[in-house]
């Protein structure tokens, strides 16, 4: 019986990827004088935004570059990220039915907190694991395992929902049921090379295929 549903964030709970691209593009343009494509930025994904900048920005003032990222992310958030109302309704229904909800994301806590506050959905989640909380980011299963430990649930009781290949691999390493979703306008992985246990292209499918 499913007791817990864990979600990735970017591209799964919110269409934040265009905002992430813009914030990264601004940083690399201003600090390294290079203009990156979305695909070039995606190739850096895995670590948190802070770590991505530390690892990839060549400018010596990495702390200033990090601050600039979060400044752009917070300032542009209202215009770039609109609530996915159908998904928010699903979260409310699951939460109201006693399902533990959680987030397992590679995002830094700082950017996730901005998004959760602006979208007003923090209260839906019993556990939040960010890129700051793990030693090994997705596709490693550490984040999913940490979330299960915090909620005292077994893999048989957990679904992990995400839009990227790394999400599916992390879920499988943690031995939970994986749900690959392409219901956001922008997703991290166009295809899943590793087959998830379920594949959904709309929130309506979640009700039909995964809810009793």
TATA-V517401 format. One record per pair of residues at least 24 apart in sequence whose ideal C-beta (glycine too) atoms are under 10 Angstrom apart, sorted by sequence separation. I is the first residue (numbers start at 0). J is the second residue. D is the distance in Angstrom with one decimal. If there is no record, write none. Layout:
i:I j:J d:D
i:I j:J d:D
This chain:
i:16 j:40 d:9.1
i:31 j:55 d:8.7
i:33 j:57 d:8.7
i:48 j:72 d:7.7
i:100 j:124 d:5.1
i:101 j:125 d:6.0
i:102 j:126 d:7.5
i:103 j:127 d:8.3
i:104 j:128 d:7.2
i:105 j:129 d:7.7
i:106 j:130 d:5.9
i:107 j:131 d:5.6
i:108 j:132 d:7.7
i:125 j:149 d:8.1
i:126 j:150 d:5.6
i:137 j:161 d:8.2
i:142 j:166 d:9.9
i:162 j:186 d:4.2
i:163 j:187 d:3.7
i:164 j:188 d:4.4
i:167 j:191 d:5.7
i:168 j:192 d:9.2
i:171 j:195 d:8.6
i:180 j:204 d:8.7
i:16 j:41 d:8.4
i:19 j:44 d:8.6
i:23 j:48 d:7.6
i:26 j:51 d:9.4
i:27 j:52 d:8.8
i:31 j:56 d:6.0
i:32 j:57 d:9.6
i:99 j:124 d:8.8
i:100 j:125 d:6.1
i:101 j:126 d:4.0
i:102 j:127 d:4.7
i:103 j:128 d:4.7
i:104 j:129 d:5.8
i:105 j:130 d:4.4
i:106 j:131 d:8.8
i:107 j:132 d:10.0
i:125 j:150 d:6.4
i:138 j:163 d:8.6
i:144 j:169 d:9.1
i:161 j:186 d:9.5
i:162 j:187 d:5.4
i:163 j:188 d:4.4
i:164 j:189 d:9.6
i:166 j:191 d:9.1
i:167 j:192 d:8.6
i:168 j:193 d:5.7
i:170 j:195 d:7.6
i:171 j:196 d:8.9
i:180 j:205 d:8.1
i:22 j:48 d:7.7
i:26 j:52 d:6.3
i:30 j:56 d:5.6
i:31 j:57 d:5.2
i:32 j:58 d:9.1
i:94 j:120 d:9.9
i:99 j:125 d:4.8
i:100 j:126 d:8.2
i:101 j:127 d:6.7
i:102 j:128 d:6.8
i:103 j:129 d:8.5
i:104 j:130 d:6.8
i:105 j:131 d:9.8
i:126 j:152 d:9.9
i:137 j:163 d:7.6
i:138 j:164 d:7.2
i:139 j:165 d:8.8
i:143 j:169 d:5.5
i:147 j:173 d:7.0
i:161 j:187 d:8.3
i:162 j:188 d:6.6
i:163 j:189 d:9.9
i:164 j:190 d:8.1
i:167 j:193 d:4.7
i:170 j:196 d:8.4
i:178 j:204 d:9.8
i:29 j:56 d:10.0
i:30 j:57 d:7.9
i:31 j:58 d:5.7
i:98 j:125 d:9.4
i:99 j:126 d:7.4
i:100 j:127 d:9.8
i:101 j:128 d:7.1
i:102 j:129 d:7.8
i:103 j:130 d:9.8
i:137 j:164 d:9.3
i:138 j:165 d:4.2
i:142 j:169 d:6.6
i:143 j:170 d:6.0
i:146 j:173 d:8.8
i:147 j:174 d:9.6
i:161 j:188 d:8.9
i:162 j:189 d:9.7
i:164 j:191 d:5.9
i:166 j:193 d:9.6
i:167 j:194 d:7.8
i:168 j:195 d:10.0
i:178 j:205 d:8.0
i:16 j:44 d:9.4
i:23 j:51 d:7.3
i:27 j:55 d:7.8
i:30 j:58 d:3.9
i:94 j:122 d:8.2
i:95 j:123 d:9.8
i:104 j:132 d:9.7
i:105 j:133 d:8.6
i:137 j:165 d:4.1
i:138 j:166 d:7.9
i:140 j:168 d:7.9
i:141 j:169 d:8.0
i:143 j:171 d:9.6
i:144 j:172 d:8.3
i:145 j:173 d:9.5
i:147 j:175 d:7.6
i:163 j:191 d:8.5
i:164 j:192 d:5.9
i:165 j:193 d:9.6
i:167 j:195 d:4.9
i:19 j:48 d:7.3
i:23 j:52 d:8.0
i:26 j:55 d:9.5
i:27 j:56 d:6.8
i:29 j:58 d:8.7
i:30 j:59 d:9.4
i:91 j:120 d:9.0
i:94 j:123 d:5.1
i:103 j:132 d:9.2
i:136 j:165 d:8.0
i:137 j:166 d:6.3
i:138 j:167 d:8.1
i:139 j:168 d:8.2
i:140 j:169 d:4.8
i:143 j:172 d:7.6
i:144 j:173 d:5.1
i:146 j:175 d:9.6
i:162 j:191 d:9.3
i:164 j:193 d:6.2
i:166 j:195 d:8.4
i:167 j:196 d:8.9
i:22 j:52 d:9.9
i:26 j:56 d:6.7
i:27 j:57 d:9.2
i:30 j:60 d:7.4
i:90 j:120 d:6.4
i:93 j:123 d:8.1
i:94 j:124 d:8.5
i:103 j:133 d:8.9
i:137 j:167 d:9.4
i:138 j:168 d:3.6
i:139 j:169 d:6.3
i:140 j:170 d:7.2
i:143 j:173 d:3.9
i:144 j:174 d:9.1
i:161 j:191 d:9.7
i:178 j:208 d:8.8
i:27 j:58 d:9.1
i:30 j:61 d:8.5
i:87 j:118 d:7.7
i:91 j:122 d:9.8
i:94 j:125 d:8.6
i:105 j:136 d:5.1
i:137 j:168 d:7.2
i:138 j:169 d:5.2
i:140 j:171 d:7.6
i:141 j:172 d:8.6
i:142 j:173 d:8.5
i:143 j:174 d:9.1
i:144 j:175 d:9.2
i:164 j:195 d:9.7
i:167 j:198 d:9.7
i:178 j:209 d:7.0
i:19 j:51 d:9.6
i:23 j:55 d:9.0
i:26 j:58 d:9.0
i:86 j:118 d:9.9
i:87 j:119 d:8.6
i:90 j:122 d:9.7
i:91 j:123 d:7.0
i:104 j:136 d:9.6
i:105 j:137 d:5.7
i:137 j:169 d:4.2
i:138 j:170 d:9.3
i:140 j:172 d:3.2
i:141 j:173 d:8.4
i:143 j:175 d:6.2
i:23 j:56 d:9.6
i:30 j:63 d:7.7
i:31 j:64 d:8.7
i:80 j:113 d:9.6
i:87 j:120 d:6.2
i:90 j:123 d:4.5
i:104 j:137 d:8.5
i:136 j:169 d:8.7
i:137 j:170 d:9.1
i:138 j:171 d:8.9
i:139 j:172 d:6.6
i:140 j:173 d:3.8
i:176 j:209 d:9.1
i:29 j:63 d:9.6
i:30 j:64 d:4.8
i:72 j:106 d:10.0
i:76 j:110 d:9.2
i:80 j:114 d:6.8
i:86 j:120 d:9.0
i:89 j:123 d:9.8
i:90 j:124 d:8.3
i:103 j:137 d:7.6
i:135 j:169 d:9.5
i:138 j:172 d:7.3
i:139 j:173 d:9.3
i:140 j:174 d:8.1
i:143 j:177 d:9.7
i:161 j:195 d:8.4
i:9 j:44 d:8.4
i:26 j:61 d:9.9
i:29 j:64 d:8.0
i:72 j:107 d:9.8
i:82 j:117 d:9.1
i:83 j:118 d:8.7
i:137 j:172 d:9.2
i:140 j:175 d:8.5
i:160 j:195 d:9.2
i:73 j:109 d:9.2
i:82 j:118 d:5.6
i:87 j:123 d:8.1
i:159 j:195 d:9.1
i:26 j:63 d:9.6
i:27 j:64 d:8.6
i:30 j:67 d:7.5
i:72 j:109 d:8.6
i:73 j:110 d:8.4
i:76 j:113 d:6.1
i:80 j:117 d:7.1
i:81 j:118 d:9.1
i:82 j:119 d:8.1
i:83 j:120 d:9.8
i:103 j:140 d:9.4
i:105 j:142 d:8.0
i:135 j:172 d:9.8
i:159 j:196 d:9.5
i:160 j:197 d:8.8
i:26 j:64 d:5.2
i:29 j:67 d:6.6
i:30 j:68 d:9.9
i:69 j:107 d:8.4
i:72 j:110 d:5.5
i:76 j:114 d:6.8
i:80 j:118 d:7.1
i:82 j:120 d:8.2
i:103 j:141 d:9.3
i:104 j:142 d:7.7
i:158 j:196 d:8.5
i:25 j:64 d:9.8
i:26 j:65 d:8.2
i:68 j:107 d:9.4
i:73 j:112 d:9.9
i:74 j:113 d:10.0
i:103 j:142 d:4.2
i:158 j:197 d:8.2
i:160 j:199 d:8.3
i:26 j:66 d:9.7
i:69 j:109 d:5.8
i:73 j:113 d:5.1
i:76 j:116 d:9.3
i:77 j:117 d:6.5
i:102 j:142 d:9.3
i:103 j:143 d:5.4
i:26 j:67 d:5.4
i:27 j:68 d:9.8
i:68 j:109 d:9.4
i:69 j:110 d:6.5
i:72 j:113 d:6.2
i:73 j:114 d:9.4
i:76 j:117 d:5.2
i:101 j:142 d:9.7
i:103 j:144 d:9.4
i:25 j:67 d:6.9
i:26 j:68 d:5.0
i:29 j:71 d:9.6
i:65 j:107 d:9.1
i:68 j:110 d:8.1
i:72 j:114 d:8.5
i:76 j:118 d:8.9
i:101 j:143 d:9.0
i:103 j:145 d:7.9
i:25 j:68 d:7.7
i:26 j:69 d:9.9
i:73 j:116 d:9.6
i:103 j:146 d:5.4
i:26 j:70 d:9.7
i:65 j:109 d:9.1
i:69 j:113 d:7.5
i:73 j:117 d:8.2
i:101 j:145 d:9.7
i:102 j:146 d:8.1
i:103 j:147 d:9.7
i:22 j:67 d:8.3
i:23 j:68 d:6.9
i:25 j:70 d:9.1
i:26 j:71 d:7.5
i:101 j:146 d:4.7
i:160 j:205 d:8.3
i:22 j:68 d:5.1
i:25 j:71 d:5.0
i:101 j:147 d:8.8
i:22 j:69 d:7.9
i:24 j:71 d:9.1
i:25 j:72 d:9.5
i:99 j:146 d:9.3
i:158 j:205 d:9.8
i:22 j:70 d:8.5
i:23 j:71 d:8.8
i:99 j:147 d:10.0
i:101 j:149 d:7.9
i:19 j:68 d:9.1
i:22 j:71 d:4.2
i:23 j:72 d:9.4
i:101 j:150 d:6.8
i:160 j:209 d:9.0
i:21 j:71 d:6.8
i:22 j:72 d:4.5
i:25 j:75 d:9.1
i:99 j:149 d:9.6
i:100 j:150 d:9.7
i:21 j:72 d:8.6
i:22 j:73 d:9.2
i:99 j:150 d:5.3
i:101 j:152 d:9.6
i:158 j:209 d:6.9
i:19 j:71 d:9.9
i:22 j:74 d:9.2
i:99 j:151 d:9.6
i:18 j:71 d:8.4
i:19 j:72 d:7.4
i:22 j:75 d:7.2
i:99 j:152 d:7.0
i:18 j:72 d:6.3
i:21 j:75 d:6.2
i:22 j:76 d:9.5
i:51 j:105 d:9.2
i:18 j:73 d:9.8
i:50 j:105 d:9.0
i:52 j:107 d:10.0
i:138 j:193 d:8.9
i:51 j:107 d:9.3
i:101 j:157 d:8.9
i:103 j:159 d:6.9
i:15 j:72 d:8.8
i:18 j:75 d:5.9
i:22 j:79 d:9.2
i:47 j:104 d:8.8
i:48 j:105 d:8.7
i:49 j:106 d:9.7
i:50 j:107 d:7.9
i:99 j:156 d:9.0
i:103 j:160 d:9.6
i:104 j:161 d:9.1
i:17 j:75 d:9.4
i:18 j:76 d:6.2
i:21 j:79 d:6.9
i:47 j:105 d:6.1
i:48 j:106 d:6.6
i:49 j:107 d:4.9
i:99 j:157 d:9.0
i:101 j:159 d:9.2
i:103 j:161 d:8.1
i:105 j:163 d:9.1
i:20 j:79 d:9.5
i:46 j:105 d:6.6
i:47 j:106 d:6.2
i:48 j:107 d:5.1
i:49 j:108 d:9.4
i:18 j:78 d:8.8
i:19 j:79 d:9.2
i:45 j:105 d:6.1
i:47 j:107 d:3.8
i:49 j:109 d:7.5
i:98 j:158 d:9.3
i:105 j:165 d:7.7
i:15 j:76 d:8.1
i:18 j:79 d:3.9
i:19 j:80 d:9.9
i:44 j:105 d:6.7
i:46 j:107 d:9.0
i:47 j:108 d:8.2
i:48 j:109 d:8.0
i:49 j:110 d:8.6
i:105 j:166 d:9.5
i:17 j:79 d:5.6
i:18 j:80 d:5.6
i:44 j:106 d:10.0
i:47 j:109 d:8.7
i:48 j:110 d:5.6
i:104 j:166 d:9.5
i:13 j:76 d:9.7
i:16 j:79 d:9.5
i:17 j:80 d:8.1
i:47 j:110 d:8.0
i:48 j:111 d:9.7
i:103 j:166 d:8.2
i:15 j:79 d:7.6
i:16 j:80 d:9.6
i:47 j:111 d:9.3
i:105 j:169 d:9.6
i:14 j:79 d:8.4
i:15 j:80 d:5.3
i:13 j:79 d:9.9
i:14 j:80 d:6.4
i:103 j:169 d:7.4
i:13 j:80 d:5.6
i:14 j:81 d:7.3
i:103 j:170 d:8.9
i:13 j:81 d:8.7
i:14 j:82 d:9.6
i:13 j:82 d:7.9
i:14 j:83 d:6.8
i:13 j:83 d:6.5
i:103 j:173 d:9.2
i:12 j:83 d:7.4
i:11 j:83 d:9.6
i:14 j:86 d:9.9
i:13 j:86 d:8.2
i:12 j:86 d:6.5
i:13 j:87 d:9.6
i:11 j:86 d:8.6
i:12 j:87 d:8.9
i:12 j:90 d:7.9
i:51 j:130 d:9.3
i:6 j:86 d:9.2
i:50 j:130 d:6.9
i:49 j:130 d:8.0
i:50 j:131 d:8.9
i:47 j:129 d:6.9
i:48 j:130 d:7.9
i:49 j:131 d:7.8
i:105 j:187 d:9.6
i:47 j:130 d:3.2
i:6 j:90 d:8.5
i:46 j:130 d:6.1
i:47 j:131 d:6.0
i:4 j:89 d:9.7
i:45 j:130 d:8.5
i:47 j:132 d:9.6
i:4 j:90 d:9.1
i:47 j:133 d:9.3
i:50 j:136 d:8.2
i:19 j:106 d:8.5
i:46 j:133 d:9.8
i:12 j:100 d:9.9
i:22 j:110 d:8.5
i:4 j:93 d:6.3
i:47 j:136 d:7.6
i:4 j:94 d:9.8
i:12 j:102 d:7.1
i:45 j:135 d:9.8
i:46 j:136 d:5.4
i:11 j:102 d:9.1
i:15 j:106 d:8.4
i:19 j:110 d:8.1
i:45 j:136 d:4.9
i:46 j:137 d:9.8
i:1 j:93 d:9.7
i:12 j:104 d:8.6
i:18 j:110 d:9.2
i:44 j:136 d:9.0
i:45 j:137 d:6.7
i:11 j:104 d:8.6
i:44 j:137 d:9.1
i:45 j:138 d:7.9
i:4 j:98 d:5.8
i:5 j:99 d:8.8
i:6 j:100 d:7.1
i:8 j:102 d:5.6
i:45 j:139 d:9.3
i:86 j:180 d:9.8
i:2 j:97 d:8.3
i:3 j:98 d:6.9
i:4 j:99 d:7.5
i:5 j:100 d:7.7
i:6 j:101 d:7.1
i:7 j:102 d:7.6
i:8 j:103 d:8.4
i:9 j:104 d:6.8
i:15 j:110 d:8.4
i:18 j:113 d:9.8
i:2 j:98 d:6.8
i:3 j:99 d:4.2
i:4 j:100 d:5.7
i:5 j:101 d:4.5
i:6 j:102 d:5.6
i:7 j:103 d:6.6
i:8 j:104 d:4.0
i:9 j:105 d:7.9
i:15 j:111 d:9.5
i:18 j:114 d:8.6
i:86 j:182 d:7.6
i:1 j:98 d:7.0
i:2 j:99 d:6.0
i:3 j:100 d:7.5
i:4 j:101 d:7.5
i:5 j:102 d:7.1
i:6 j:103 d:7.4
i:7 j:104 d:5.8
i:8 j:105 d:8.5
i:9 j:106 d:6.4
i:85 j:182 d:8.5
i:86 j:183 d:8.8
i:1 j:99 d:9.6
i:3 j:101 d:6.5
i:5 j:103 d:5.1
i:6 j:104 d:8.3
i:7 j:105 d:8.2
i:8 j:106 d:5.7
i:13 j:111 d:10.0
i:15 j:113 d:9.7
i:5 j:104 d:9.8
i:7 j:106 d:9.3
i:12 j:111 d:9.9
i:15 j:114 d:6.0
i:83 j:182 d:8.0
i:83 j:183 d:7.3
i:9 j:110 d:9.2
i:13 j:114 d:5.9
i:83 j:184 d:9.5
i:8 j:110 d:9.2
i:9 j:111 d:9.3
i:12 j:114 d:8.4
i:13 j:115 d:9.1
i:8 j:111 d:6.3
i:12 j:115 d:9.1
i:15 j:118 d:9.3
i:81 j:184 d:9.7
i:13 j:117 d:9.3
i:9 j:114 d:8.7
i:13 j:118 d:6.1
i:8 j:114 d:7.1
i:12 j:118 d:8.2
i:8 j:115 d:8.7
i:13 j:120 d:8.5
i:12 j:120 d:7.4
i:12 j:123 d:9.3
i:12 j:124 d:9.4
i:93 j:205 d:9.2
i:98 j:210 d:9.3
i:89 j:202 d:5.8
i:88 j:202 d:8.4
i:89 j:203 d:9.5
i:92 j:206 d:8.6
i:96 j:210 d:8.6
i:87 j:202 d:9.9
i:96 j:211 d:9.7
i:85 j:201 d:8.5
i:86 j:202 d:5.6
i:89 j:205 d:6.2
i:93 j:209 d:9.8
i:6 j:123 d:9.6
i:85 j:202 d:4.5
i:89 j:206 d:7.5
i:93 j:210 d:8.2
i:6 j:124 d:8.3
i:45 j:163 d:9.6
i:84 j:202 d:9.7
i:85 j:203 d:7.8
i:92 j:210 d:8.4
i:5 j:124 d:9.4
i:8 j:127 d:9.1
i:44 j:163 d:7.8
i:83 j:202 d:7.8
i:86 j:205 d:8.9
i:45 j:165 d:6.7
i:85 j:205 d:9.4
i:5 j:126 d:7.9
i:8 j:129 d:8.8
i:44 j:165 d:7.7
i:85 j:206 d:10.0
i:89 j:210 d:9.0
i:3 j:125 d:8.1
i:41 j:163 d:9.2
i:3 j:126 d:8.4
i:5 j:128 d:8.3
i:7 j:137 d:8.0
i:7 j:142 d:9.6
i:5 j:142 d:8.6
i:5 j:143 d:6.2
i:5 j:146 d:5.4
i:5 j:147 d:8.2
i:3 j:146 d:7.8
i:44 j:187 d:6.5
i:3 j:147 d:7.3
i:44 j:188 d:9.9
i:5 j:150 d:9.0
i:16 j:162 d:8.9
i:41 j:187 d:6.5
i:3 j:150 d:5.5
i:5 j:152 d:9.7
i:41 j:188 d:8.8
i:2 j:150 d:8.0
i:3 j:151 d:9.6
i:12 j:160 d:8.7
i:37 j:185 d:8.3
i:2 j:151 d:9.7
i:3 j:152 d:4.8
i:11 j:160 d:6.1
i:12 j:161 d:9.8
i:2 j:152 d:5.4
i:3 j:153 d:9.4
i:11 j:161 d:5.4
i:12 j:162 d:9.6
i:1 j:152 d:9.5
i:2 j:153 d:8.7
i:3 j:154 d:10.0
i:10 j:161 d:8.1
i:11 j:162 d:4.9
i:4 j:156 d:9.9
i:5 j:157 d:6.4
i:6 j:158 d:9.0
i:7 j:159 d:7.9
i:9 j:161 d:9.5
i:10 j:162 d:4.0
i:11 j:163 d:8.4
i:2 j:155 d:9.3
i:3 j:156 d:5.9
i:4 j:157 d:7.5
i:5 j:158 d:7.0
i:6 j:159 d:7.8
i:7 j:160 d:6.7
i:8 j:161 d:9.0
i:9 j:162 d:7.8
i:10 j:163 d:7.0
i:1 j:155 d:8.8
i:2 j:156 d:4.2
i:3 j:157 d:4.8
i:4 j:158 d:4.7
i:5 j:159 d:4.7
i:6 j:160 d:4.8
i:7 j:161 d:3.5
i:8 j:162 d:9.6
i:9 j:163 d:8.5
i:0 j:155 d:8.3
i:1 j:156 d:6.2
i:2 j:157 d:7.4
i:3 j:158 d:7.4
i:4 j:159 d:7.9
i:5 j:160 d:6.9
i:6 j:161 d:7.2
i:7 j:162 d:6.3
i:11 j:166 d:7.7
i:0 j:156 d:6.5
i:1 j:157 d:7.2
i:2 j:158 d:9.7
i:3 j:159 d:9.2
i:4 j:160 d:6.4
i:5 j:161 d:8.6
i:6 j:162 d:9.8
i:7 j:163 d:6.8
i:10 j:166 d:9.3
i:1 j:158 d:5.8
i:7 j:165 d:8.6
i:7 j:166 d:4.9
i:6 j:166 d:9.2
i:7 j:167 d:10.0
i:5 j:166 d:9.5
i:7 j:169 d:8.8
i:7 j:170 d:9.5
i:5 j:169 d:9.7
i:5 j:170 d:8.2
i:20 j:185 d:8.3
i:19 j:185 d:9.3
i:11 j:178 d:9.5
i:16 j:183 d:7.6
i:17 j:184 d:8.0
i:18 j:185 d:9.6
i:5 j:173 d:9.2
i:11 j:179 d:9.8
i:12 j:180 d:9.9
i:14 j:182 d:9.6
i:15 j:183 d:8.8
i:16 j:184 d:8.5
i:17 j:185 d:5.7
i:19 j:187 d:9.9
i:11 j:180 d:6.0
i:14 j:183 d:4.6
i:16 j:185 d:4.1
i:5 j:175 d:7.6
i:10 j:180 d:8.4
i:11 j:181 d:9.7
i:13 j:183 d:7.7
i:14 j:184 d:5.1
i:15 j:185 d:8.5
i:16 j:186 d:7.4
i:4 j:175 d:9.9
i:7 j:178 d:10.0
i:10 j:181 d:8.7
i:11 j:182 d:8.1
i:12 j:183 d:8.6
i:14 j:185 d:5.8
i:16 j:187 d:6.9
i:3 j:175 d:8.8
i:4 j:176 d:9.6
i:6 j:178 d:9.1
i:10 j:182 d:9.1
i:11 j:183 d:6.7
i:14 j:186 d:9.0
i:5 j:178 d:9.6
i:7 j:180 d:8.6
i:10 j:183 d:4.8
i:1 j:175 d:9.9
i:4 j:178 d:8.4
i:6 j:180 d:9.1
i:9 j:183 d:8.7
i:10 j:184 d:8.9
i:1 j:176 d:7.7
i:10 j:185 d:6.1
i:11 j:186 d:8.3
i:9 j:185 d:8.8
i:10 j:186 d:4.6
i:11 j:187 d:8.8
i:9 j:186 d:9.1
i:10 j:187 d:5.1
i:9 j:187 d:6.8
i:10 j:188 d:8.7
i:7 j:187 d:8.3
i:4 j:205 d:9.4
i:4 j:209 d:8.4
i:1 j:209 d:7.7
i:1 j:210 d:9.1
i:1 j:211 d:8.9
i:0 j:211 d:9.2
